[in-house]
Amino acid sequence: MARKPKLKKPEAARAAKARRRAPSALAVVVFLLLAGAAGLAAWLTYSYEAPDHAGQRSGGDTALMAIDLSKEGGGGQAPPSMAAKEAGGGDGKTDEMGGDHAPAKQDDPAKAVPPKAIPPKAVPPKAAPAKAERQTPPVPPPKAEAVPREPAKTAALAPAPAPETKTKTKPKTRAVPAAKPPRPRGSFTRSGGLRPAPDPALVKSADEGPLPVVAPDGRTPLQVYARPYKATGRPRIAVVVGSLGLSQATTLAAIQQLPGGVTLAFAPYGRILQDYVNQARAAGHEVLLQVPMEPMDYPTNDPGPHTLLTSLTINRNLQRLDWLLGRFTGYVGVVNFMGGRFTSAQSHLTPMLEAMRGRGLMCLDSRASSASVAVSIADRIGLDVAASDRVVDAIASRAAIDARLLELERLAAASGGAIGIGFPYPVTIERLAQWTRGLGDRGFDLVPVSALTGQREAKP
C-alpha cells in the first residue's frame, strides 16, 4: 500500500499555532497580582507574629539582665519565684566566669519571669555592680552550693603546682652542669698517636714565640694536648723523662723505645724542638716544657741564660718565662729544672704559677727541695699541679733504677698513684722499657702525668 505524502501546512497555520502557545498579557498580569497578594499575605503574617516573638525575646533579655544584676547585689528586686529557682547557685557573672553552668541557668529564669515586670527593676541595680563585687564574699552563706563551688574554683585555679614543678626543674637543670664530669682530655689519631700541635685557638703569636693561651670556647692546652686516659680503678704510675731535645740520639731513643704512656719533658735550649715534639706526640707521648729555676748553689750550678732567679724583679722573671713558653707548642704544662731556691721563695714563685694558670697549663713540681712551696701555692690559686715522688735514676745503675721503680709500685699501691722522674740515660731508657712491659700484669696502669694532677702530698 502506497504511503501518502505528508502535506506541508501552510505558513499561516503555523504562525497561528505559535501565537496560541505564547501566554497572553492578561494571564501574565493575573499571575503577577496573585504572586504579589501571596507575598503580601506572607509579610503580614510574619509582621503580625513578630511582635509576640520580639516581646518574648525582649522579656527574656530583660530577665537575664535582671538576674545578672540581682546576683551582683540587687537580689531583692527579683521575684520570689525567680529567687527560689536561683537559690541553687544562679550566679550570673560568676557562672559566666565558671563556664559550664552559665547557659543552663540563664535559660530557666527567662521562661519563668514575665517581661513586663522586670524592666523597671533592671534599671536601678546598674549602680550596684561595684558593690556587688565587694558583697560576693558574704553572699555565699545563704547558698548551699556556693560553698562547695568555691573550693572547686580554687582547685581549678590551682594550677599553681605547674609553676612549682617548673621551679623544681630549674634547679635540676642548674645542678646538672656541676654534676657533669670534667671535659675529656686529648684525643688519639687513627694511628694511635696524639693529634699534631698547635691548635690555632690555643696559640697567640708574640715576639717571644707562639705563647699558649686559653681558647675562646674555654679549652685549655692541658685539656687539648693531654694524652687520653680512662680510669680503671687500678693504681696509677706516671714516669717523666726530662732534658730531651739537647741530643738527637737520646731524644729519638726516648721517643722510639719508650711506650706512649711515658711523658717526655723537653729542655728550652734545644734545636728543632718543635720537630721533636711532633714526633713525640705522633708516638703517643704527652709533652712537658722544662723551665730552669735557680738552684741552691747558683751560680756554681747554672741552669742557663733564661733561668728564673730570686735576684730579678717579678716583671723580669715574667719576661723570661714568656721566652721559655714560646720555644714550642703542644705541651700540657711545665716542670721545674733544678730550682731548689726559687721554688722555696713564695713571693717569686707565686706570680710565675699564676701566669701558668692564666694560660691553661699544669705544673709538675720535681721536688728539687724539701722546702718547695709550689704545691701549696698551686692549691691556693687553683692551678692543676702534681708532685714527683722519686727520681728513678739518681744513681744511674740497673740495680738502683730497678729498686726505685719497685718503690714507685709500692707507693702507688698504698696511695693509688705515684710519679717518678728520670733523665735520658741509656740505662734509664733500657730499664724503663723493660719495666713497663709487665706493669699491667702486675696490676698497675702506666698513665700520663696529667692524669695525676690531683696528687698533692709527697710520699715517704
C-alpha positions in Angstrom: 0.0 0.0 0.0 1.5 3.2 -1.0 2.2 5.9 1.6 0.5 9.1 1.3 2.9 12.0 1.1 2.8 14.4 4.0 1.4 17.7 3.1 3.1 20.8 4.3 0.9 23.1 6.4 0.6 26.5 5.2 2.7 29.1 6.9 -0.3 31.0 8.1 -1.5 27.9 10.1 2.0 27.5 11.7 2.1 31.2 12.8 -1.3 30.8 14.3 -0.2 27.8 16.3 2.9 29.7 17.6 0.7 32.5 18.7 -1.5 30.1 20.6 1.5 28.7 22.5 2.6 32.1 24.0 0.8 33.3 27.2 -1.4 36.2 26.8 -0.7 39.6 28.6 -3.7 39.2 30.8 -2.5 35.9 32.1 0.8 37.4 33.0 -0.8 40.3 34.8 -3.1 37.9 36.8 -0.2 35.8 37.7 1.8 38.8 39.0 -1.2 40.0 41.0 -1.6 36.6 42.6 2.1 36.4 43.4 2.0 39.9 44.9 -1.0 39.0 47.0 0.6 35.9 48.3 3.8 37.8 49.2 1.8 40.5 51.0 -0.1 37.8 52.9 3.1 36.2 53.9 4.6 39.5 55.0 1.5 40.5 57.0 1.6 37.1 58.7 5.2 37.5 59.6 4.8 41.1 60.7 1.8 40.1 62.8 3.6 37.3 64.7 6.9 39.2 65.1 5.7 41.5 67.9 4.9 38.4 70.0 8.3 36.9 69.5 10.0 40.2 69.9 8.2 40.7 73.2 9.1 37.3 74.4 12.7 37.8 73.4 13.0 41.2 74.9 11.4 39.9 78.0 13.9 37.1 78.1 16.7 39.5 77.6 15.5 41.8 80.4 15.0 38.7 82.6 18.6 37.8 82.0 19.8 41.3 82.8 17.6 41.3 86.0 19.2 38.0 87.1 22.7 39.3 86.4 22.1 42.5 88.3 20.2 40.9 91.1 23.0 38.4 91.6 25.6 41.2 91.8 23.9 42.8 94.7 20.2 43.6 93.8 18.9 40.2 94.6 15.9 41.6 96.5 14.5 43.1 93.3 13.9 39.7 91.6 10.5 38.0 92.1 10.5 35.4 94.9 9.7 32.5 92.5 12.8 33.5 90.5 14.9 33.8 93.6 13.7 30.3 94.7 14.8 28.9 91.4 18.2 30.5 91.6 18.9 29.6 95.2 20.8 26.6 93.9 23.6 28.8 92.6 22.4 31.0 89.7 25.2 33.5 89.9 25.1 35.4 86.6 28.6 36.7 86.3 30.3 34.0 88.4 28.6 31.4 86.2 29.9 33.1 83.1 33.4 33.0 84.7 32.9 29.5 85.8 31.8 28.5 82.3 29.8 25.2 82.2 26.8 26.1 84.4 26.1 29.6 83.0 24.0 28.7 79.9 21.6 26.4 81.8 20.9 29.0 84.5 20.2 31.8 82.1 17.6 29.8 80.1 15.5 28.7 83.2 14.7 32.1 84.7 14.0 33.6 81.3 10.9 31.5 80.8 9.5 31.9 84.3 9.7 35.7 84.6 7.2 37.9 82.8 8.8 40.5 80.6 6.8 43.5 81.7 7.6 43.4 85.4 11.4 43.3 85.1 12.4 46.4 83.1 11.8 48.9 85.9 13.7 46.6 88.3 16.6 46.1 86.0 17.4 49.9 85.9 18.4 50.7 89.5 20.9 47.9 90.0 23.2 49.4 87.4 24.9 51.4 90.1 25.4 48.3 92.3 28.0 46.3 90.3 30.9 47.7 92.2 29.2 46.9 95.5 28.1 43.6 94.2 31.7 42.5 93.7 32.5 43.5 97.2 29.4 41.8 98.5 30.1 38.5 96.7 32.1 37.1 99.7 29.2 37.4 102.2 26.6 36.2 99.7 27.7 32.5 99.7 26.4 31.6 103.2 22.7 31.5 102.2 23.5 29.5 99.1 24.1 25.9 99.9 26.0 25.1 96.7 28.2 28.2 96.8 30.5 26.7 99.5 31.4 23.6 97.5 31.9 25.6 94.3 34.5 27.9 95.8 36.9 25.1 96.6 36.1 23.7 93.1 37.0 27.0 91.6 40.1 27.3 93.7 41.1 23.9 92.7 40.5 24.9 89.1 42.5 28.0 89.6 45.2 26.0 91.5 47.4 25.0 88.5 49.9 26.6 90.9 51.6 23.2 91.1 52.6 23.6 87.4 54.8 26.6 88.2 56.1 24.7 91.2 57.2 21.9 89.0 58.8 24.4 86.7 60.7 25.9 89.6 61.7 22.4 90.6 63.0 21.5 87.2 65.1 24.8 87.0 67.3 23.9 90.0 67.8 20.5 88.4 69.0 22.0 85.2 71.2 24.3 87.2 72.6 21.4 89.2 73.4 19.3 86.1 76.5 21.3 85.0 78.0 20.9 88.4 77.5 17.2 88.3 78.9 16.8 84.8 82.2 15.0 84.6 85.3 17.0 83.6 85.8 17.6 79.9 87.6 14.6 78.3 91.3 15.4 77.6 93.1 14.9 74.4 92.3 12.5 71.6 94.1 9.9 69.6 94.6 9.7 65.8 93.8 6.6 63.8 97.5 5.5 64.1 97.4 5.7 67.9 99.3 8.9 68.3 98.2 12.3 69.6 97.0 15.0 67.3 99.6 17.3 65.9 100.2 20.7 67.5 99.5 23.5 67.6 95.8 24.1 67.8 95.3 27.6 66.3 92.8 28.6 69.0 95.4 27.8 71.7 98.3 29.9 70.4 99.0 33.6 70.4 101.8 34.9 68.3 104.3 37.2 70.2 107.8 38.4 69.9 108.9 35.6 72.2 107.2 33.0 70.0 103.9 31.1 70.0 102.6 31.5 73.5 99.9 29.2 74.9 96.5 30.7 75.7 93.0 29.6 76.6 90.8 29.2 73.6 87.7 31.4 73.2 85.5 28.4 73.9 87.3 27.7 77.2 89.5 24.9 76.0 93.0 24.8 77.6 96.3 23.4 76.4 96.1 20.9 79.3 92.8 19.6 78.0 93.6 19.5 74.3 97.3 18.3 74.3 96.9 15.7 77.1 97.1 12.0 76.4 93.6 10.4 76.9 93.3 8.1 79.9 90.2 6.2 81.1 90.3 5.3 84.7 90.2 1.6 85.5 90.4 1.7 89.3 93.9 0.2 89.4 96.9 2.0 90.9 98.4 4.5 88.5 102.1 5.3 87.9 103.4 8.2 85.8 107.0 8.4 84.6 108.6 11.6 83.2 111.8 11.5 81.3 113.3 15.0 81.0 116.2 17.0 79.5 115.2 15.9 76.0 115.9 18.0 72.8 119.6 18.6 73.5 120.9 15.4 72.0 119.3 14.0 68.9 120.4 10.4 69.7 119.0 10.3 73.2 115.9 12.2 72.2 115.0 9.8 69.4 115.8 6.8 71.6 113.4 8.0 74.2 110.7 8.7 71.6 111.0 5.4 69.8 111.9 2.9 72.6 109.6 4.1 75.4 105.9 3.3 75.4 103.5 6.2 74.7 102.4 6.2 78.3 105.7 7.7 79.4 105.7 11.5 79.5 108.6 13.4 77.9 109.9 16.8 79.0 112.0 19.0 76.7 114.6 21.5 77.6 114.1 25.0 76.2 117.6 25.3 74.7 117.5 22.6 72.2 117.2 23.0 68.4 114.4 21.9 66.2 112.3 21.4 69.3 109.0 21.5 67.5 110.1 18.7 65.2 111.0 16.5 68.2 107.7 17.4 69.9 105.7 16.5 66.9 107.5 13.1 66.7 106.9 12.5 70.4 103.2 13.3 70.1 102.9 11.1 66.9 104.2 8.3 69.0 101.6 8.9 71.7 103.8 10.7 74.3 102.5 13.6 76.4 104.9 16.5 76.5 106.1 18.9 79.2 108.3 22.0 79.0 111.2 22.2 81.4 111.6 25.7 83.0 115.0 26.3 84.5 114.9 27.8 88.0 117.5 29.0 90.4 119.2 26.1 92.4 120.6 26.4 95.9 124.2 26.5 94.7 123.6 29.1 91.9 125.8 30.4 90.1 128.1 27.5 90.6 125.4 25.4 89.1 123.8 27.5 86.4 120.8 26.1 84.5 121.1 28.5 81.6 120.8 32.1 80.5 117.0 32.3 80.9 116.8 30.9 84.4 114.2 32.3 86.8 116.1 33.9 89.6 115.2 35.3 93.0 117.6 38.3 92.4 115.4 39.5 89.5 112.2 41.5 89.6 108.9 39.8 89.0 108.5 41.6 85.7 111.9 40.4 84.5 111.2 36.8 85.5 107.8 37.0 83.7 109.6 38.1 80.6 112.0 35.2 80.9 109.0 32.9 81.5 107.3 34.1 78.2 110.6 33.4 76.3 110.6 29.9 77.7 107.0 29.2 77.0 107.4 30.4 73.4 110.1 27.7 72.5 107.5 25.3 71.1 103.8 24.3 71.3 101.9 21.1 72.2 102.9 20.8 75.9 100.3 20.3 78.7 102.4 22.2 81.3 105.8 22.9 82.8 108.2 21.1 85.1 110.9 22.9 87.0 114.5 22.0 86.2 116.5 22.4 89.4 115.0 25.4 91.3 115.7 24.4 94.9 115.9 28.1 95.9 113.4 29.5 93.6 110.6 27.0 94.4 111.2 27.9 98.1 110.6 31.6 97.6 106.9 32.2 97.7 107.0 35.8 96.7 108.9 35.0 93.5 107.2 31.7 92.6 103.5 32.9 93.0 103.5 35.2 90.0 105.0 32.5 87.8 102.4 30.0 88.8 99.6 32.5 88.3 100.9 33.1 84.8 100.8 29.4 84.1 97.2 29.1 85.4 96.1 32.0 83.2 97.5 30.1 80.2 95.6 26.9 81.0 98.8 24.9 81.9 99.6 22.5 84.7 102.7 22.4 86.9 104.8 19.4 87.9 107.0 20.0 91.0 110.1 18.0 90.6 110.8 18.3 94.4 114.2 19.9 93.9 114.0 21.0 97.5 112.1 19.7 100.5 111.1 23.3 101.3 109.3 23.7 98.0 106.0 25.7 98.3 104.9 25.0 94.7 102.1 22.6 95.6 100.6 24.8 98.4 100.6 27.9 96.2 99.1 25.9 93.3 96.3 24.7 95.6 95.6 28.2 96.8 95.4 29.8 93.3 93.6 26.9 91.6 96.4 25.6 89.4 96.5 22.0 88.3 99.6 20.6 90.0 101.3 17.3 90.6 104.5 16.4 92.5 107.3 14.0 91.9 107.7 11.1 94.4 111.0 9.6 93.3 114.0 10.3 91.0 114.4 6.9 89.4 118.0 7.3 88.3 119.6 9.4 91.0 122.1 6.5 90.8 122.4 5.5 87.1 122.7 1.7 87.5 120.4 -1.1 86.7 120.0 -2.3 90.3 119.4 1.2 91.6 116.9 2.1 88.9 115.0 -1.2 89.4 114.8 -0.6 93.1 113.4 2.9 92.6 110.8 1.6 90.2 109.7 -1.0 92.8 109.4 1.8 95.3 107.0 3.6 92.8 104.9 0.4 92.7 104.8 0.3 96.5 103.8 3.9 96.8 101.1 3.6 94.0 99.6 0.5 95.7 99.4 2.4 99.0 98.1 5.7 97.8 96.6 5.0 94.4 99.2 6.9 92.4 102.9 7.8 92.1 105.2 9.9 89.9 108.8 9.2 89.0 111.2 11.4 87.1 114.4 10.4 85.2 117.0 11.5 82.8 117.5 10.2 79.2 120.4 8.0 80.2 120.7 4.9 78.0 120.4 2.7 81.1 117.3 4.6 82.2 115.6 4.2 78.9 116.6 0.5 78.8 115.3 -0.3 82.3 112.1 1.7 81.8 111.3 -0.1 78.6 111.8 -3.4 80.3 109.8 -2.4 83.4 106.8 -1.1 81.6 106.2 -4.3 79.6 105.0 -6.2 82.6 103.5 -3.3 84.5 99.9 -4.1 83.5 100.3 -7.8 84.5 101.3 -6.7 88.0 98.1 -4.7 88.4 99.2 -1.1 87.6 98.3 1.4 84.9 101.0 3.4 83.2 99.4 6.9 82.8 100.4 10.3 81.6 101.4 12.8 84.2 98.2 14.9 83.6 96.2 12.0 84.9 97.7 12.6 88.4 97.2 16.3 88.7 95.1 15.7 91.8 98.1 14.3 93.7 99.1 16.7 96.4 101.4 15.2 99.1 104.9 13.7 98.7 105.2 10.0 99.8 107.7 8.9 102.4 
